[in-house]
Amino acid sequence: MLFRAKPDPLLARWDELMRSVEVPFAAAVEDEKNRYIQEAAEAFLVTLRLSDTGYELHRANMAEIANRFDRIAIRIALLEALKGIKSAVRIMEKREGWESLWFYLVSKWVQDFGAQRARETADTTRSDMQRIIDVALSASEEFSPQQVAVKLLRVQGISAFRARTVARTETHAAMMYASEEGAAKLGRDHEITILKSWLPVQDERTRVNHAAMSSHVAIAMDADFIVGGALMKRPGDPRGGAANCINCRCVLTYKEQE
């Protein structure tokens, strides 16, 4: 008989918060991807190519969706992260201070990562469709626009899975960004020395390199963790690459230095 470790209540809480954002996020991403695919398939019957204008609109829509849900994720994560820092309770009692910090983080997140994320997400769907067109054009049999359009519509099935992956990864990255950057700014602004720790989920789905972080000592807010050889400020830090970030469930915890 297998015995499973009791879930960490802090990790369970973060997972619940992430799901509250990622589920509607994924639905919005899937709807937009399917809209773009449907439009592209219909246009292909006339133009025999993928429209650049359609792609630009899709990319803009993806950016709007991501920014909308990232704002929600950052707000939720900031409130949750600061609960673990005693001094934050007193500091954040003033609503204007909290709102100012939230607005700062949202602006910085969009500035640092917004355009790149939207472009990458839109590029993936366009690349899936372009491959179908390229294969059809290079085939020995007679080219059929109708058959290609049908195959393009099948990308919608791939998009459903991708939408969930995008939403989970994006929500986690935004929340951990808000958590780490918010705590760091709080420490700087109010001269509080805060240490951060990497807390991994411990189950069969956890990456080996992430599970190993459970024994990592707490470090300064401006320091990097070494995760499987990669330098990362926090879970979801894009410097860790896709292998460390996609579908990650790890979180940060904080303590004030004695």
Summary of the structure (lengths in Angstrom):
residues: 258
radius of gyration: 21.4
end to end distance: 43.5
largest distance: 74.9
contacts: 792
relative contact order: 0.15
helix: 70%
strand: 8%
